[in-house]
Amino acid sequence: MRVIVLGAGLLGVTSAYFLQQLGHDVTVIDRQGAPGAETSFANGGQISVSHAEPWANPSAPLKVLQWLGKEDAPLLFRIRADMRQWLWGLSFLRNCTPARTRHNIEQIVRLGTYSRDTLQQLRAATGLQYDQRTQGILHFYTNQKEFDGALAPAEQMRQLGCERQVISADEAVRLEPALAHIRPQLAGATYTAEDESGDANQFTRELAKLCETAGVQFRMGHHITALREVAGRIDHVEVTNAEGRFERVRGDAFVLAMGSFSPLLAQPLGIHLPIYPAKGYSVTMPVKDASKAHQVSLTDDEFKLVFSRYTSERGGDRLRIAGTAELNGYDRHLNQVRCEAIVRRVEQLFPGAGDASQAQFWSGLRPATPSNVPLIGKTKVGNLFLNTGHGTLGWTHACGSGKALADIVSGRVPEVDFAFQGLQGRAAGAALVPSRTAA
């Protein structure tokens, strides 16, 4: 089939790669000049199966109330006259029950484990390099209540096969000596040795090169304006090219992988996607003192921040700190208060490790669902498929989502048991053909 992938971020490019591997003729369309130029550009860098507890959990409602109006709050609802925001918020609250939280963790861990395995297989097969580190991810806690609250989710993750081990503060410092500075404040930690980190933007662009070599076409600088339906199927996508000329692009199947902008294209078709943009921030700074900088990728759950380190001849030795979420529509302007709060936390934890005077700030719109579970699979329009809504875990879930989506488009049963759109996990695959692993 000729498959048109809408979006050249992590999810679009991984979809294109695995679709091509299954023999499809693939074209990727994106408004930016290069792949991975929006939400995939400067994220936190973690492949974090262990980061599976959704924002919507039993402790969230009280925290959200406490954070209202605080510009540096980890999760900030900036109330707007926006019905989509209000509906999303109500659904978020419905997902805060213990039962729904457990269900959502199960979905997130299953997809995350499969995706991490898929990434490792892809890396072994292609030799891709993207400043990756395979030293695990360490969640640390400087608040006893936050640490106590993490124990039950960590136990559920272990039962699902994610070996997120609870460790002492002393063991955390042994694993990551850079934490020694805050040893008196540490309440405890968890460690997942199988988790990884790496530069998502570099990965996306390198994988896009492999796709092009294999015959995938990339139409960059093309603004997607509408999907046109005829007799229950997408006939074509309307775009304006880099010169502003109108074009129609036709295909046999279409994959919507446009992150936060996916609902805007789907809504005219009568498809209402529960996705709202959650603006996240990141800071990238050169390493100033290597002896004080962390080696292991870290998660500061209390402040909702993740820490990665990239070291390469091309990029130098640098720290990437990312996190927080601000629900404020499609606004991407940098809030200086939130930027400064991240830098301040870095200095509290690892004083002198990074050169804050050369910090580069960035914001991106994460496509967040109320449950944190992404939307992957079929829609009511026969040849339109979804690979979107991954929120804070787009990098973690990218390879598994792309491979599963390629299977679904091809009429195969995905290898992972997950709540796919239009299917009921793997049990719905009776009408499909068994999936074969794509190299």
KOLGUVO-121744 format. One record per residue: z, x, y of N, C-alpha, C, O, CB in turn. Coordinates in steps of 0.02 Angstrom, whole numbers, plus 50000, padded with zeros to 5 digits. Each point is the difference from the previous one (the first is absolute). Glycine has a CB too. Example, Ala and Ser with C-alpha at 12.3 -4.5 7.8 and 13.67 -1.06 7.14 Angstrom:
BEGIN
503905066049716500004995550059500005004550060500335005249999500294985349942/499025007750112500035004250059500374996150055500085002550055498845003449913/
//
This chain:
BEGIN
500005004149940500004995950060500005004350063500215005849999500394985249938/499165006150117500085003250064500644997350032500054994050015498695007449999/501745003049996500664998150026500085002750070499895005950012500604993949872/499714995950162500125001950070500765000350010500344994949993498574999850047/501355011149976500715000950013500115000150075499705004050036500465002649857/500264988950131500144999450071500645003750017500554997649984498854991250020/500535016950027500585004250017499965006749966499895000449939500794989350076/499415015750023499965006849973500675003750006500015006050010498784994350021/501754995949962500665003149994500135001949927499555000049959500874993550141/500215007949885500195001949932499784994849949499725001849948501255004350098/499154987549969499844994949950499264999049993499754998849945501324995650081/498555006050030499284999349995499675005749964499564998949958500484994850147/500185012449909499685005949969500185000549926499575001649959500465004350152/500604992849871500165000149928499644994449963499795001049943501345004050084/498804989250004499604994649969499295002349988499724999149946501004992350109/498995011749996499305002349995499935005249944499524999849962500324998150160/500645006749874499965005249949500004997049930499575001749959501035006250118/499874987649909500054997349932499444995049985499794999449943501455002350061/498524994850047499424995749989499385004149982499624998149955500864993550126/499435014049953499435004349985500075002949930499515000749964500365002050158/500744999049859500125002749933499804995049946499815001949944501125005150103/499114986649969499824994849952499274998050006499784995149970501395000850032/498455007950037499284999150001499724995550054499414998449999500665003449884/500334996250165499764995650053499675004050057500155005850010500764985949960/498655004950065499695002750061500444997950058500044994150017498775005449934/501525005350081500544998550047499825002250071499755005550011501084995749897/499314994450140499945001650071500664998550033500294994649990498475002850010/501495007250041500634999250036499844999350074499615003950028501035002849886/499664988450119499894998750071500665000550038500504997349978498514995249995/500985011050084500605000750040499815001350073499495003150014501155001349886/499784993350145499845000750072500155007150026499725002050051500534985949963/500175015849951500175006750023499455005049983499554998649960501674998650027/498835008850043499505005049988500095004149938499545003549978500354997050141/500704999049850500155003849939500484995949957500364995850026499475015250033/500174990149875500474996449956500735001850017500145005450025498984994449884/501324995550076500725001350008500225001050071500475003750012499505001249878/499704991850158500145001450071500494995250032500165000750059498715004049947/501374990349957500474995350030500685000549966500355005050008498704987350022/501155002749932500665000049970500105005849950500565002149988499484985550028/499425014749956500045005649952500015006850035499985005249966499424987849951/500625007250148499915006350036500615004450000499955006049985499244988250086/501395003249944500605004350008500624996549973500514999550035498985005850067/500474992349836500584996649972500525005049974499945006150012499334984349957/501245007049997500555004349980499865004949944500385004749990500324986250046/498755008049927499795005049951500314999349932499875004349957499985002950137/500554987749893500344999649936499634995849948499734994750015501335006650047/498935001249876499814996149941500674998049970500275003549956498595002650023/501404988250043500714998549989500094993749959500124994650027500165011050080/499654995049827500154994449956500734997850010500164994149993498995010049922/501285000750101500714998650010500154996150063500564997650008499675012749930/499284989050106500114996350063499784992849989499594997350038500245013250033/500454986349878499754993549978500414994150024499814994349990499745011549912/501024995450130500394994450024499664997350063499935003750049501155001049903/498714989050048499634997350058500444999350062500624999749995498644994449925/500415005650138500374998750062500384993449993500564999450024498585007050044/500554988749901500324993549989500465000449940499774999849943499244994150107/501645006849963500505000349947500634996550025500034998450060499495012549893/500984987950006500584996150022500365002750061500314996150036499815000749847/499855009650129500355002850058499594999750065500265001450054500345006049868/498764990750072499555000450058500154995150056500005002050058499155001949863/500994989750065500094995350056500545002150050499894999650060499744991649863/500945011050052500545002250045499795006150040500135000550060500724994849861/498815009450045499775006150035499514998350055500045002750055500145003949840/499354988850090499504998250050500334997050061499815001450056499354996649853/501364997750080500364997150056500355005450041500004999850061500164989749874/500135015450031500355005450035499515004450039500195002950052500684997049859/498515000650065499515004450032499604996650055499655003350038500285002749855/500124987350113499614996450050500135002950070500585000750020499454988949909/499445011950106500055002450069500135007550006500025002650056500384986349972/499715014649915500135007250003499335003749993499694999749947501484998750005/498635005050100499345003250000499935005449946499445001449978500504996350143/500615005249858499965005349949500204997649931500145004049956500105004350133/499774985049900500204997349936499495001849946499405000150014501194990450044/499645010849881499535001649946499494994549987499425001449986501475005549963/499334986850055499554994349991500094995550061500534997150010499525003549862/499434998750169500044996450063499524994250000499395000949999500955009650060/499934983449942499604994050010499954998950075500494998050032499864996849856/499085006450140499904998750071499704992950005499404999149991500435013450039/500604982749984499814993049995499434998450049500035001750059501154995349907/498304999850007499404998450038499824992649991500234996849953499365015150035/500014985550058499734993249992499405000549952499434999050020500954997450098/499765005149820499495001549949500204996449936500465002249965499275009250088/499914983249932500184996149940499975004149937500414999149955499154990850102/499965014749939499955004249940500635004249991500245000849944498514999650069/501535002150042500615003949995500584995749976500395002249958499205005250134/500474986549934500554995649980499944998049927500505000049964499574995850154/499335002549860499904998249930500155005949954500304999249947498844992350087/500655014449988500145006049960500765001149996500265001649947498625003550088/501464994150022500725001050001500374995149955500485002049967499405002250148/499904989549883500324995149956499905001949927500464999549959499364991550127/499585011249898499865002249931500415006249983500235000749944498614994450064/501245009450041500425005949991500714997949980500285002849953499025003650131/500984988749952500684997849984500034996949930500505001049965499714997050158/499274998349857500004997049933500005005449946500234998849944499174991250101/500335015849971499985005549951500635004249998500035005049964498754995250052/501724997850023500625004050003500514997949947500555002849998499264998650123/500034993949836500484998049948500035005449946499525003849991500244984050032/500795012649941500055005149947499464999349947499725005049977501504995250042/498614993649961499504999049948499315002450023499655003549963501014986849993/499155007950105499355002150025499975007550010499495003249989500374985750066/500705014049968500025007250009499895003649934499625004949997501164993650101/499564999249849499915003149934499284999349977499715004849973501494992749999/498514996650037499304999049980499535004750038499565003149971500704984950002/499855012550092499555004250041500085007449983499515003750000500564987850091/500545010749896500115006949978499615001449936499695005349993501454994850061/498884995149900499655000949936499255001050012499705004549970501174988449972/498835003050100499295000750014499845006750034499525003349982500404984250029/500495014350037499885006250038500075006149956499615004850006500804989550098/500095005749851500095005849956499435000549949499755005549988501504993550026/498564995449957499455000249951499365002950031499695004549972500814985649970/499325007350116499395002450033500085007250022499545004049994500194984450043/500865013349988500125006850024499965005249945499705005350009501014989950079/499595003349854499985004749944499295001049975499785005649988501384990949979/498484998050027499305000449978499585003950050499575004049981500554985049959/500015009850123499615003350052500145007550003499545004050008500464985450057/500635012549927500175007150000499685003549941499745005550008501354991950049/498924999449884499675002949942499245000750012499705005149982501184989949944/498834999950106499285000250014499835005650048499505003449992500444984349988/500475013250072499905005550047500025006749964499585004350013500924988850079/499995007849864500065006449965499395001249955499775005749995501494993250009/498494995949964499405000749959499405001750042499595004249981500884987749937/499475004850139499435001350045500025007250026499495003450003500504984550030/500615014449985500085006850025499815005149947499675005050014501244991150064/499315002649861499845004749945499255000149987499725005249984501404992749965/498554996350058499284999649985499575002950055499465002549986500784987449947/499995009750130499585001950057500215006450034499605003250034500174984949982/500875013949976500255005950034500134998850074500045004850038499355001949881/500674987150103500134998550070500645003450025500505000249965498914988850021/500555013650075500575003250032500144996450066499554998850040500185012449906/500914987150065500174996250061500725001550021500384995550019498814995449947/500995015550031500675002350018500534996549957500544998350025499075004050093/500244996549819500464996349957500595004249979499955006149994499094987149965/501515003550031500615003049972500244995549944500014993950007500305011750104/499894997449834500234996249942500735001749984500185001349942498644998550013/501595000050097500705001949994500464993950000500615000750006499135010150049/499974983349939500414994049998500164997450070499825003050050500655000949842/499904990550109500234997050062500754998749994500244997349951498634997350072/501495007450029500734999350002500184995150055499865001150058500305010749899/500174982650024500274995250048500725002250015500415000849954498854989650003/500905010650106500695001950017500314994750046499654996450035500075015849953/500954987450009500364994850035500585003050039500405003849973499284987849939/500355006750151500575002350042500454994050016500435000550044498865008850006/500614985349915500414994050009500204997549930499574998649959499844998350151/501245002549878500244998249933499754993149979499824998949942501195008150077/498984988350028499774993249983499275000049980499804996549953501044998850127/498755008649956499295000549982499915003149931499594997849961500115003350161/500705004049863499965003249934500204995249945499674999549949500585011650104/500304985449958500234995149950499474994649988499894997849944501315004450090/498474995850020499494994849994499375002349964499614995949977500834999450127/499475011349890499415002749967500085000649925499515001149964500235005050140/500874993349871500135001349929499684994949954499695001849950501385003550084/498994988349982499714994849957499235000449999499714999749946501284993050078/498675007850034499275000949997499795006249962499504999849964500444994350144/500435011349899499835006149963500064998949925499595002549961500805004550136/500114989349882500094998449929499424995749975499745001249945501504999550068/498554994450026499434995949980499375004249994499604999149954500914990950102/499405014749990499415004349997500005004349937499485001049969500484999250156/500635002349856500045004049939499824995749939499675002449955501225004850097/499334986649947499844995549945499254998849995499734998549946501394996150066/498545006050045499274998950002499615006549989499395000050002500804990550076/500175015049910499665006349984499955004950058499715005349992499684988449925/500885004450141500015004750057500675003649999500524997050014498704995750055/500775013749914500625003749989500315002250067500005005950018499564998149871/500714991150146500355001350064500745001149984500384995249991498784997750076/501035013449930500665001849977500505000450058499855002850053499635003549853/501114990850084500535000450050500355006849992500205001949946499974985550053/499895016250058500305006649998500535000650055500024996050047498915008949907/501485000250040500535001150050499725003550062499445002650000501414998149907/499564999350144499805003550062499915007549986499545003050027501084988550042/499805011449890499945007149984499355001449963499665005150013501594996049983/498574994549958499385000949963499404999250047499495003449991501064992349904/499504999950154499464999150048499895006450040499435002050011500834985849997/500285015450012499945006350038499725005549955499635004450024501334992250050/499225003349862499725005049955499244999249994499635004949999501474995449938/498684993550058499294998749995499635001550065499445002549999500804988849915/500085007350142499705001250065500515003250046500384996650034498844993649951/500795016550017500505003650040499984998350075500505001050035499425008049882/499524988550108499964998250071500494994450018500154999050059498655004549941/501444992849949500494994850013500715002650009500464996250015498824996249920/500825014150057500675002850005500324998650067500614999250005499055009749916/499934990850132500264998850067500374993450005500484999350038498595007550008/500714988249915500324993450005500414998449938500174994249988498895002050084/501115008949889500394998849939500634995850013500144995649960499425015249994/500824990450099500614995950011499844992650011500434995749987500115014350062/498864988349973499824993050013499684996649939499934993950000499925009150119/499965000849831499644997049943500464995949956500525002349976498695007350027/500594984149986500384995649956499745000549928500374998649952499844993650144/499175009749896499705000649934499255000250007499735000250055501234993849893/498705005949995499275000650002499714997549933500364999049951499715010950129/499284989149920499634998949938499405004750000499765002150053500614985649941/499405014049946499445004749995499524997649947500204998249944500545011450092/498624990549980499474998149954499535005949993499585001350044500504986449987/499985015949914499645006349992499244999049995499625004550018501385000249925/498784989550032499294998949989499624998250063499385000450001500904996049885/500075001750167499674998250062499715006150035500185005649984500594984650028/498775008650035499625005550032499934998750075500244995050027499145007049865/500285002750140499804999050070499355003750012499795004349960501424994550077/498464999550018499375003250017499694996650060500204994650020499635008749861/499675000050148499664997650060499504994649981499475001449971500685009850085/500014982549960499584994449981499325000250034499494998249970501544995050011/498965008950081499365000350037499545005249969499404998749991501184997850113/499695009349880499595005249968499754997649932499425001249982501245007750079/499774987849901499794997449935499434995150009499505000449964501675001049991/498894994050092499494994950010499335003150016499484998049973501404994150067/499125012850004499375003150021499695004349945499395000149992501034999950126/500005003349843499735004049945499734995449945499485001549970501345007750056/499524985349961499754995449949499354996750024499554998749960501634999250000/498785000750105499384997150028499415004749990499444997849987501244995950098/499445012949921499475004849988499764999749928499405000449986501085007150103/500004991949864499804999449930499604993649989499525000049961501515006450005/499174988250067499644993749994499285000850025499534997849968501544995950047/498855009650043499335000950028499565004249953499424998549990501075000750125/499815006149857499635004149953499764996049940499475001349972501205008650064/499744985149945499824995849942499544994350018499794996249956501305006849994/498754996350114499524994950020500264994250040499624995550018499805007649883/501234996850113500284994650042499765000950072500015005650026501014993549898/498764995550107499785000350069500584998050047500364995249987498465002149977/501265006550089500504998450051499654998350065499645004150028501215003649917/499264986350079499744997950065500585000150050500344994950010498744997949937/501035012950084500545000850047499764997950070499404999950013501095009649918/499994988850112499824997750067499694993150000499654998350048500205013549984/500264984349916499734993349994500584994950006500454999949958498595004349969/500944991650124500524995050010499844993849958499474997050008500755007350109/500234993849840499924994149958500224993950040500584999750022499605007049871/499384988650116500154994250043500114993549961500374995750023498985009850066/500344993749853500084993749963499745000849929499565004049985500334989550121/500405002449850499764999049932499674993249997500304995050020500605012449930/498484992250027499634993750000499934997349928499755003449956499645000250148/500854990349887500024996849935499424995149992499844996250046501415005249951/498444998749945499484995249983500134997649929500035004049953499125001650125/500934987849914500104996949934500585003249961499945001349940498844996050059/501775003850036500605002549966500025007449985500445002349964499624986749988/499465014750075499995007349990499845003350066499684997050044499975001749836/500575007650128499825003850059499275002149994499805003249952501405000950063/498404993950034499305001950002499915006850032499625004249976500054983750029/500685013250051499945006450035500595001050047500364995350016498385004049976/501345006850029500495001750052499615001850063499505003549998501355000649916/499404993350142499695001550065500355006050032500615000350002499064987650012/499945016850010500275005950032499595001650063499434997950007500995006649881/499904999450156499625003250054500045007449987500555002749989499694987950096/499205012849917499995007149982500235004350059500184997450052498895000449867/500915008850071500255004650051499634999450066500265001950052500065005849857/499074989750089499614999150061500064992950028499674998350049499545010349909/501214987350011500104993250023499514995049974500004994250022500465010850077/499114996949855499514995449972500304995849944500415002449961498685005750068/500714985649969500244995349950499665001249933499395001049997500844990650093/500165008349854499725000949934500324995149951500574997950010499205014250014/499864986249924500284996349943499985004649940499495003149984500124985650062/500965011849921500045004349940500144995449940500514996749998499905013450069/499134989949886500064995649942500235004049939499885006049994499234986550052/501225004049908500235003149938500144994749948499974994050015500505015550049/499704992649876500184995449946500744998450001500214994549981498865010049951/501345000250092500724999050004500265003650062499715004950023500404994249851/500444998350154500285002750061500755001149990500354995749973498774998450097/501135011749952500715001749994500295000550070499785004150040500035002249850/500694989550124500335000050065500595004749997500514998449970499124989750054/500305017750008500525005250000500115002550071499985006050014499724997449868/500404991950163500055001550072500724999650026500104998950060498744996949953/501655004949944500695000350022500204993950042499874994349981500045018050016/500404989050060500264994750043499454995550028500154994450021500785013150008/498454994849970499464996050027499684995549947499564996050015500225013050068/500444991549854499734995949947500084992550013499534996349989500725013049933/500344988350101500084992850011499514997250052499804994249996501395007049974/498625002950079499564997650053499304998549973499674995450024500995011250059/499124997249868499354998749969500044994549947499514996449989500175015550033/500894987649945500064995149946500124992950026499784995249968500675013949960/499894990350127500204993350024499414995250012500054994249980500935011350072/498464996749978499444995350008499724997449934499644995050000500095011050105/500424997349840499784997849934500504995249968499904997849943499485012950045/501164987850048500524995849972500485003749955500364996949960498854993750047/500805016049998500455004249960500545002650047499865003850046499224999649872/501534994550071500565001850045500435005349965500374998549954499634989950099/499945017749971500365005649970500665001050035500025000350062498895005249906/501654995049995500665000950030500125007250020500455003449974499984987049958/499175012050114500045007050023500115000050075499684996450037499555007649869/501255000150115500125000850072500075007550014500305003649960500274984950049/499165013950048500045007250014500715002150016500334997150044498505002649998/501415005449924500655003050013499875007150026499845004549962500744988549947/499505007850155499855006550031500515005349979500604999250011498874994950087/500285011149871500435005649981499845006050043499465000650028500614995049855/500415008950122499935006050041500055006249956500315000049947500194994050151/499185011349925500105006549967500015005550052499724999350055499724996549840/500895009550086500045006150041499795005849956500245000849944500704994450130/498615008949952499805006149965500165005950045499815000250058499274993849879/501275010950036500185005850040499965006449959500124999949939500634992950132/499085012849960499995006349963500705002049976500494998450033498515005250034/501034999849877500645002849978500195005850045499605004650009500174991849870/500825003450148500245005250045500395005349962499935006050013500114985850080/500395006049861500405004549959499954997749927500314995049981500505007550116/498805001049863499874997949932500644999649958500034996149953498845009050056/501624998950007500625000149962500414993650010500434998549959499585013950049/499864984050046500374993950015499614993649982500274994550003500305011750088/498804994649891499574994249986500054998149926500085004349957499144999150136/500734990349894500044997449932499375001749961499465000750028501294990050011/499335010049895499455001149954499844993649961499424998349988500905013750002/500214984549991499934993849962499864994350049500284999950055500515004349854/498794991150072499884994250041500634995650000500314999049947498445001450029/501434997150083500644996550008499914993050028499504998550033501055012549985/499944984749967500024993350028500704998750028500505000749964498614995249956/500915002350143500624998450035500034992350003499744997050048500275014050021/500294985949881499974992749995500344996450057499784994750021500185006749856/500585001550149500364996650054499564999350062500024994950034501065009749921/498545000550060499575000050060499284998249984499575000150045501195008450006/499094990049885499334998149979499475005350019499484998350027500864989749984/499835018349974499545005550014499865003949937500425000649956500025000150162/498955002049878499825004549945499785006750029499745000350055499924989949871/500465015150035499875006850023499575003649949500185000349941500925000050122/498335002349958499585004049957499855006650035500075000750060499424988949886/500295015250014499815006650028499325001949972499884999849940501345003750070/498334998350035499335002149982499925007450016500175002250055499374986249966/500215015349930499905007150010499325002049974499874999449940501375002850052/498325000150052499345002149979499725004950052500235000250057499574988949882/499715014850040499685004650046499654996350056499995002250057499875006049850/499854986150076499634996250050500464996650050499875000250060499244998049856/501434998850060500434996150044500635003550023500354997650044499214992649901/500605015550024500625003450016500594996749965499924995849956499605007550154/501084998649911500624997449971500274994850049500205001750056500055009349882/499774982650040500194994850047500424994749965499974999149939498995003050127/501434994449974500424994649977499694993350020499734999450055501305007949953/499004987949948499784993250015500594995349989500274999649944498525003050022/501414993950085500544995249997499734993350021499704999450053501185009549971/499224986049934499704993550015500474994449979500425000949956498435004050030/501054989450045500394994249980500094995050055499624999950048500965007349873/499924988650072500164994350042499434995049998499445001649980501275005750094/499424986749946499494994750002500134995550060500574998050013499295002449861/499624998150162500044995750059499484994549992499405001349998501015008350076/499824984249923499554994349994499854997350069500394996350029500065000849856/498975004950141499824998550069499244998850005499685002550047501295004449996/498764989549910499294998650001499595006449988500215004449962500004986250117/499215009749952499545005549989500065005550054499555004150008499684987849937/501335008150090500125005050051500155006849967500435000449957500004990750122/499225014149943500115006749971500285005050050500045005949985499034991849938/501135000050136500245004850050500655003349975500394996949964499084996450130/500625012949926500595003849978500604998250042499995000550062499275008949901/501264988450004500644998650032500395006550002500215002649948499804985250013/500095014950099500315006650006500715000149973500225005149973499074997050126/501064992349907500694999749975500005001049924500435003649974499904988650119/499205004749873499985000649927499775007049979500255002749951499514985150040/499785015150047499795006949986500585004950007500125004249957498734993050083/501525002050015500565004550013500564999149948500355004749983499374995050139/500364994149853500524998849950499855003849935500455002549968499764986250082/499145011649932499825003849940500145007450009500295003249956498824988350018/500685011250083500125007250014500755001450001500225005249975498714995550091/501454994849963500725001050004500315000249930500455004149987499574990250125/499755001449844500275000049932499815006449963500405002649962499534984850037/499475015050011499795006349969500455005750022500215004149959498614991850036/501345004350070500435005350026500714999449974500335005149989498964995450113/500954993349887500664999149972500045002649929500505003149980499654986950093/499335008749889500005001849929499835007449988500315003349959499384985050015/499795014150062499745006849987499905003650067499435001550019500004994549874/501115005550141499935003150067499635006749996500175004449960500894990050075/498445006350007499625006250004499455000749949499655005050000501365000050043/498914990249911499495000649948499304999250028499555003749982501274992049935/499094999450128499344998650028499975001450074500515000150034499334991449878/499565009550112499905001350072499844993350034499434998050004500155013949973/500954984950048499924993450031499585000250064499714995050020501395001849932/498865009150079499605000550062499254999149986499624998650045501255009150002/498934993249889499304999149982499894993949955499514999549964500355012950046/500614982949994499964994149958499404995750019499854999050059501395001149928/498414997549963499444995350009500214993249974500244999449944498905010050046/500784985550052500224993349983499404995649981499445001050025501555000250052/499134994049880499474995649976500304993349980500584999649980498745010349980/500294984950045500204993549974499434997049961499415001350015501384997050082/499374997849853499504996849958500244993149980500604998849995499005012249963/499944984550031500164993149983499994999149924499464999749969500064996250140/501065003749861500054999149928499884992649983500304995750032500515014149958/498784988849961499874993049982500554997449954499975000949940498805001150070/501744994850019500604998349963499984992749976499844995550038500805012850030/499514990749868500134993449974500754998850002500385004850001498594995649923/501264993350078500724998750003500385002849940500595001850006499164988050058/499925010749879500335002349939499935007549988500335002849957499464986149996/499785014450086499805007049989499545000949940499835005649983501244997850069/498744991249915499545000349943499294999250027499864995050033501025000449886/498675009350067499314999550027499594994649968500184997249948499885014850076/499374986450008499544994949976499395003549971499605002950036500814988750051/499535008049847499455003449964499694995049952500364996949960500215014450050/498784987849993499674995749951499514995250030499665001550049501344999549884/498954993150036499484995150017500214995450057500604999350015499025001249866/499894996350150500134994750048499634993749977499665000149949500485008250146/499934986249942499654993949982499255000550013499624995849975501424997850050/498755011550013499295001250010499775004649943500275005449991499824993350137/499424999049835499845003049935499915007549999500215003249951499294986350025/500205013450075499845007249998500385004050053499795005450019499094991749936/501685000250069500425003550048500665002049968500344995849971499134997850124/500695012849909500605002749969500455003250053499775002050053499604999949839/501284998450092500495002750046500305006649974500125000749941500144987750097/499855016250008500405006049986500345001850066499785004550036499454999749870/501304992250110500295000350067500744997949997500244997849948498634999950104/501485003150005500694997750005500515004849969500524997749976499044991050022/500295017750003500445004949966500595002450043500435003649975498585000049961/501024994350126500585001650042500145007450005499565004050016500904985149954/500175012750015500215007050005499815004249939500115006049999500834990150071/498765000749879499875003549937499255000849985499815000549942501274995150016/498515004550094499285000749988499825006449965499575000049956500254993250144/500495012349918499875006549969500265000049928499665002449955500405003450157/500544991549878500284999749933499574995949953499915002049942501224999250108/498614993249974499644995349956499255000750002499654996349965501284996150053/498805012350021499285000250012499595000949937499544996149986500715008550126/499895000649849499585001549942500044994649947499494998149971500665014150052/500454985449963500064994749950499684993650023499684996549960501375008750002/499024993250102499694993950027499245000549997499674995349980501325002950095/498745007649944499285000949999499724999549930499474997049989500635010150111/500254995949852499754999849931500054993049971499544997749966500815014250020/500214984650026500084993249975499494995350031499724995849966501505006350015/498674998750084499514995850035499305001049972499634995249990501085005350113/499125005849883499345001449971499934996749931499474997549983500505013450079/500574989049900499994996649935499884992550010499594997049965501185011649987/499584988350095499944992850011499294998250023499714995249975501515004350054/498515004450018499314998750023499515000549942499514996449997500795008050117/499845000149839499565001249943500124995349942499675000549949500295011350085/500524983449974500144995349946500435002849945499994997649944498954997150082/501445010649990500435003249951500744998250011500184997650054498995011949937/501234991649959500724998950005500315006350031499935005449971500074986749929/500355007450156500355005950027500515002649950500284996249960499564999450156/500295010849887500455003149952500744998850017500435001349958498715007450022/501014988850080500694999150021500164992550003499584996050022500385014850043/500634987449912500244993150003500284998850070500535002550019499734997349856/499374996350164500174999050071499764993050021499554997249969500355015450055/500414984750027499824993350025499375000350042500024999150061501204997649937/498225004449969499365000250036499814993150027500154994949969499495014749958/500024990450130499754993750028499464997149954499545003449979500725000650138/499814989549868499514996749958500085001449926499614997349960499635003450135/501265003449886500155001449930500754999349990500384999850049498635008149940/501214991749950500714999849984500185006349961500104999749939499914987650061/500025018450035500155006249965499475001449948499444997550006501785000850014/498935005649931499515001849948499874994249952499504999949964500885012150045/500094983249991499924994349954499384995950016499734996649957501505003150029/498545000750076499414996150020499355003549982499464997550015501204997650078/499385010649874499415003949989499604998049938499535003549981501065005550074/499584985349914499644998049939499264999050013499595001149955501464993650004/498795003050102499304998750015499645006250024499394999950012500924988650017/500065017049977499715006350024499905004649940500204998549944500365000250169/499125007049900499925004949947500515005550010500215001250056498564996249933/501455006049958500515005250007499785005550048499425001950003500954995649880/500125004850156499865005450048499935006749964500365001449952500264992250137/498935010449936499945006949976500205004650057499824998850058499254998249860/501305008150067500235004550051499425003450035499555002749967501504999249968/498964997950132499495003550039500255006950017500565000850023499024988350025/500005015949941500225006950013500075001150074500175005550021499264998549876/
//
